[in-house]
Amino acid sequence: MTLKWLLAICSLLLLMAFGTAHAASAPPGVTGEIVGQGGQRFPIAVSPLKNLGNNTAESARLSTGIADAMVHDLELSGWFKVLDRSAYMENAQTSGITLGTFDFKDWATIGAEGLVKGGFSVQGDEVAVELRLFDVYQNKERIGKRYTGRVRDYRRIAHKFVDEIINQFTGVPGVFNTRIAYVSNSGGRFKEIFVSHLDGSEKFQVTDNHTINLSPAWSPDGRSVLYSSFKDRNQTLFLFELYSGKEIKFTPRGGGRYLSGKFSPDGQTIVATMELGGNTNLYLLDRSGNVIRQLTKNPGIEVSPAWSPDGKQIVFVSDRSGSPQLYILDLASGNSRRLTYSGSYNTSPEWSPKGDRIVYTGRVANRFAIFTISVDGGEPRKLTAESFDSEDPTWSPDGRFIAFASNRAGKYHLYVMQAGGDNQRRLTGSGGDDTKPHWSPRLD
Amino acid sequence: MKIRIRVAWHVCGLMVFCSLAACAPSATNKPGATPAPRSDSDASTTDSRTGEGQRGGTKESETGSSSLKQMQEGKSSATPASSPMKDVFYEFDRYDLSADARATLRANADWLKSNPSARVEIEGHCDERGTNEYNLALGAKRAQAAREFLTTLGIPADRLSTISYGEEIPVCREQTEDCWKKNRRARFVILQGRSTS
C-alpha cells in the first residue's frame, strides 16, 4: 500500500511537472482528481519540537504548538495521514533533531514514512526555529529550514514549513501561508469583515461599524481588502490597507451604488458592479474608484464578476436569459458568451488560477451546491452534496483547493476541500455565521 | 521493494531540486507582518445613523425609519399594520408585480397623492436563498419596479428614491416558504412631509 502511494505521489509529480512545463497539453482538472482519491494518504509523524534554549513559560506551549499547527495543515491538505502523537516512542526533549542523533527505527516501527523534527529557542519576543523533514526508509534528510520571527507568529513558521513539505511531495508549494477574508455576524445582527489564517489564527477584524459589510476581495499583493459596506448608508466600496489601516471610499457617480468589486490580476484595475436606476452593470475602475469604462450595458442584473488569470476575460452572472447564469466577457472585443446551461440559478463564479475551470454556486433540488465547469462549457461537476447548502466558493492561489461557506453544521461556517471535492473540512467555528470567503494570494 | 521506494524518493528529490532552483527559499519570517490595529477614528469615519437626519425635517412615523436603522437599534423592520404605506411582495427570483402587488401600490399611490409633500424611500428586500450580491441586485430591481409603477400612477419620480438591502435585513428568520415570502418585499419608508391633519 505504502509503495503504491509513494509511486502515486511521484507519478503525480511527473504529471504536475509536465503540466507546468506544457500547460496547454495537461488535461484540465486531472491533478485534483488523482490526489487524495481512494483515501490513501502518506503516513507522516510530526514530533513535538525540542527546546534548545532556556526553559520559559512559553517553551512547552511552543513545543507542541508549532507541531500542532503543522499537523493541522498536513491533515487539511488531504495528502497526509499524521500519526497520532501518543504512539511516538522517543522523548522529543532528549533525543536529537539532526541526522544521526536519533534512531529511525523508533519511527519506522510505528509506520511513519516521513518524519518532521525540529527545535526552537526563545529570546525575548523572538523565536528561532529549525525544522527538518526526514525520509524514514532512506534514513535521509529531505528538507532543512531555519526561521526566525516573533513568538506570537509561531504558527506562521509552521505554515511556511508545511508549504515546503508539500513542495517536496508535489513540486508546488502549499498554500498554508495565506489568509482568508470573510464576512461574519459573530452571532449578532451586524455583518463585519474579518481576515485570518486558514487555521483561524491571527484573526483580525477589518470593519467594526455595526452595519452590513460584504464581499471582501484581496488585492493581488495581499496587502489590501476591498469590500462593500452600508456604513455610510448607501452601499459602496471601501479599500482597506491592512498594514497601515488606511482606507479609501469609492464614491460612485450619478447616484449609483457599488455592490462589489474584484482586483484585476495585475492589481491596476478593479471590476465593480454598480447599481444605477435599478439596473446593475459591470464597470472597470482604477484603484481609486474612478470609472475607466462601463463594461456591460444591460437593463437587468449583471453581478459577481471575476477575472481570468490572464486578465483578458471576466466571468460574471447575468439574468439576461431570465434566470441567473454565468457568462464570459472578452474585454478586447466586448463580446460575451453564455457559459452555463444546466440549472436555473448559477451564481458567484471564480476563475481557477490555472485558467481551465470556473467554480460557482448552483441551485439543485432547492439547495445550493458548489460546481466547477470548464471555461469551454460542457457538463458541470458537482462537488458538494445537496442535503445542505454550500455557497461562495473561492480558489486557493495554487488552484488545488476551494474554500466555501456551508450550513451543514447548522450555522454557516467556512470549509475547504480539494479542487475535485475530496477531503471537505471545516475551517471556522465562531458562534455566528461565517460567509463570503475570499482566499488571499501567497504571503511573504 | 526498497529499490522501488528509492526510485520514488529520487523522483521526489528531483522535483525539490527543480523547485529550489526556481525560487530561492526565504528562511526568515518577516516581523511586522501583522496588520496594525485600527484606531477608533478609522473605525467610525462616518456615523451611519445620520442618513435620514441629513435630509432634514424627518418626522419619525411608523415607517419613518430605514430597515438598516431599525436593525442597528435592535428593532424589527416589519411594517406595522398601522402604516399607511403597505409592503409589496414578490415571487422567488422575480421582480415583476403581481395583481396583488399592483393593488397595494395603487393604495400607496392614493396615500402619496393625499400627502403631496411626502417623500418615500422604497427598500427592496429578498429572501435568504441565493448569493448576497445577486440578491442586492434583485432587491434593487424590486424597488425600481415599485417605483416605476408608482410613477405611472402619477407620483412624481423625485418623490421616490430606492435602496436595496438584498437578503441582509429579513423580517423573518426561519427557513420556511412562509417566512421567505414575507422577506421578498418592497418596503416604503416615509422620509418627510407626512400630513399632520
Boltz contact constraints between the chains, C-beta under 6 A:
constraints:
  - contact:
      token1: [A, 3]
      token2: [B, 1]
      max_distance: 6.0
  - contact:
      token1: [A, 6]
      token2: [B, 5]
      max_distance: 6.0
  - contact:
      token1: [A, 6]
      token2: [B, 8]
      max_distance: 6.0
  - contact:
      token1: [A, 7]
      token2: [B, 8]
      max_distance: 6.0
  - contact:
      token1: [A, 10]
      token2: [B, 8]
      max_distance: 6.0
  - contact:
      token1: [A, 10]
      token2: [B, 11]
      max_distance: 6.0
  - contact:
      token1: [A, 13]
      token2: [B, 15]
      max_distance: 6.0
  - contact:
      token1: [A, 135]
      token2: [B, 9]
      max_distance: 6.0
  - contact:
      token1: [A, 137]
      token2: [B, 5]
      max_distance: 6.0
  - contact:
      token1: [A, 138]
      token2: [B, 9]
      max_distance: 6.0
  - contact:
      token1: [A, 145]
      token2: [B, 27]
      max_distance: 6.0
  - contact:
      token1: [A, 146]
      token2: [B, 27]
      max_distance: 6.0
  - contact:
      token1: [A, 147]
      token2: [B, 29]
      max_distance: 6.0
  - contact:
      token1: [A, 148]
      token2: [B, 28]
      max_distance: 6.0
  - contact:
      token1: [A, 149]
      token2: [B, 29]
      max_distance: 6.0
  - contact:
      token1: [A, 150]
      token2: [B, 31]
      max_distance: 6.0
  - contact:
      token1: [A, 156]
      token2: [B, 29]
      max_distance: 6.0
  - contact:
      token1: [A, 157]
      token2: [B, 29]
      max_distance: 6.0
  - contact:
      token1: [A, 167]
      token2: [B, 19]
      max_distance: 6.0
  - contact:
      token1: [A, 168]
      token2: [B, 16]
      max_distance: 6.0
  - contact:
      token1: [A, 171]
      token2: [B, 15]
      max_distance: 6.0
  - contact:
      token1: [A, 171]
      token2: [B, 19]
      max_distance: 6.0
  - contact:
      token1: [A, 189]
      token2: [B, 71]
      max_distance: 6.0
  - contact:
      token1: [A, 204]
      token2: [B, 35]
      max_distance: 6.0
  - contact:
      token1: [A, 208]
      token2: [B, 43]
      max_distance: 6.0
  - contact:
      token1: [A, 210]
      token2: [B, 72]
      max_distance: 6.0
  - contact:
      token1: [A, 211]
      token2: [B, 48]
      max_distance: 6.0
  - contact:
      token1: [A, 212]
      token2: [B, 168]
      max_distance: 6.0
  - contact:
      token1: [A, 214]
      token2: [B, 132]
      max_distance: 6.0
  - contact:
      token1: [A, 230]
      token2: [B, 68]
      max_distance: 6.0
  - contact:
      token1: [A, 231]
      token2: [B, 48]
      max_distance: 6.0
  - contact:
      token1: [A, 232]
      token2: [B, 46]
      max_distance: 6.0
  - contact:
      token1: [A, 233]
      token2: [B, 48]
      max_distance: 6.0
  - contact:
      token1: [A, 233]
      token2: [B, 51]
      max_distance: 6.0
  - contact:
      token1: [A, 242]
      token2: [B, 35]
      max_distance: 6.0
  - contact:
      token1: [A, 243]
      token2: [B, 35]
      max_distance: 6.0
  - contact:
      token1: [A, 245]
      token2: [B, 36]
      max_distance: 6.0
  - contact:
      token1: [A, 245]
      token2: [B, 38]
      max_distance: 6.0
  - contact:
      token1: [A, 245]
      token2: [B, 42]
      max_distance: 6.0
  - contact:
      token1: [A, 259]
      token2: [B, 133]
      max_distance: 6.0
  - contact:
      token1: [A, 259]
      token2: [B, 136]
      max_distance: 6.0
  - contact:
      token1: [A, 260]
      token2: [B, 133]
      max_distance: 6.0
  - contact:
      token1: [A, 275]
      token2: [B, 140]
      max_distance: 6.0
  - contact:
      token1: [A, 278]
      token2: [B, 140]
      max_distance: 6.0
  - contact:
      token1: [A, 278]
      token2: [B, 141]
      max_distance: 6.0
  - contact:
      token1: [A, 278]
      token2: [B, 144]
      max_distance: 6.0
  - contact:
      token1: [A, 280]
      token2: [B, 137]
      max_distance: 6.0
  - contact:
      token1: [A, 301]
      token2: [B, 137]
      max_distance: 6.0
  - contact:
      token1: [A, 303]
      token2: [B, 133]
      max_distance: 6.0
  - contact:
      token1: [A, 303]
      token2: [B, 134]
      max_distance: 6.0
  - contact:
      token1: [A, 303]
      token2: [B, 137]
      max_distance: 6.0
  - contact:
      token1: [A, 304]
      token2: [B, 133]
      max_distance: 6.0
  - contact:
      token1: [A, 324]
      token2: [B, 134]
      max_distance: 6.0
  - contact:
      token1: [A, 347]
      token2: [B, 131]
      max_distance: 6.0
  - contact:
      token1: [A, 347]
      token2: [B, 134]
      max_distance: 6.0
  - contact:
      token1: [A, 348]
      token2: [B, 131]
      max_distance: 6.0
  - contact:
      token1: [A, 444]
      token2: [B, 30]
      max_distance: 6.0
